[in-house]
Amino acid sequence: MSPSSHPSTFPHSAALESHPLLFSKGKPRGLQAARKLRVSRRDNRWADKNYKKKALGTAFRYSPFGGSSHAKGIVLEKIGVEAKQPNSAIRKCVRVQLIKNGKKITAFVPNDGCLNF
């Protein structure tokens, strides 16, 4: 019997065909795969909103607060902002000019009666 006519020329061929890592798609594996994994992670990281904001510095450049959580300002006027549908209310707000950069923003005034002071 010749080797080509034999049904199984390679030992354990059934076990190899069902092996999950042999014909895998997706991330590269092996000793030389580190660069490929690192570069693909670096490229895909830009899809993360927080990473992109931090890396580009947009929080400091375009946010009126300049990346901080609080800011002091001078109240210019009291205004009432109407609520969106389906609510109907007038939200008590004030127009404020920030001291640190001079930008004008609208700030919500919380609690009942706080706008009187």
N, C-alpha and C positions, 0 to 999 in steps of 0.2 A: 504494500500500500504506500503510495507516494505522500509526502508531507502536505502537498497542496489539496489533495482530495480528502484529507482527514478533516472531520467536522470542527475540531478545536485545535488549531495550530499553536495557540498560545495558552499556557496553563493558567487556570483561574480567570478566564476571559469573562465569565458571567459576574464574578465578584468585581472586576475592574469596571464593567459597564455601569454598575449601580453605585460606584463610589462617588460621593457628593463633590469632592474637590477636583476630580479629574477634568471635567468639562464645565467648570463653573463660569458663570458670567458675573460681572460686578467688580468688586475691588480686587486689585492684583495681590497675589500671594507669592512668597518666596524670599530668597536672600537678597535679591536685587530690587525689591519692590518699595523700599523705604522712600526714595525720592518721589516716585509716582504718587504714593499715598500722601506725602507731605504737601506736594504741589496741588493735588486735587482738593485737599482739606483747605488750603489757603484760598483757592478759587471759590469754593462753596461757602466759605465763611462770610463773603460779602452779601449773601442772601439774608443773613441775620441782621435785623433792623438795629438792634442795640450796638452790635459791633461796627456797623457802617457809620452810625452817628458818632461813635467814639473815635474811629479812625480818621474820619474826615473833619472832625471838630465843628460840626454844624451846630451843636448845642451852644457853643461859645459865640459863634459868628452870627447866627440868625435868631436865636431866642432872645426875647426882650429881657429876660432875667440873666442872660449871659452864663447859663449853666448852673446858677445857684437856685436854691429852693425858695428863698424869700428875697424881697427887695423893699426898700423904703421909697416913698414917693409923696408927692403933694397932690391933694385932691383939687381938681379943677372945677368939676361940676357934678351934680347929682343927676342921674338919668334912670329911666325905667325901661328895661328891656322886656319885650313881650316874649312869652314862652312859645315854643314850637307846638304844632298840632300833635295830638288832640287836646293838649292842655291849654287853658286860657288863664293867664295870670300875668301880672307885671312884676318882673323880678327887680328888686332894688339893687342898682349898680352905681358905681361912681367912675368917672373918667379921671385917671391918675397919670401924672407925669413922673417917671422914675428919676431919682436923684443921680444914680450912677451913670446913666447914659442919655437921659433926656427923652427917652421914648415914651409915647403916650399909649396907655393900655386901658381897657375896661376891666374893672375888678368887681366881683360880686360881693355884696355886703351880707353876711350871714345873720341869722337870728332875727327875732321880731323886735322892731324898735331901735335897731342899731344905727339906722340912718339919721336919727334925730340928734346925734352928738357930733 
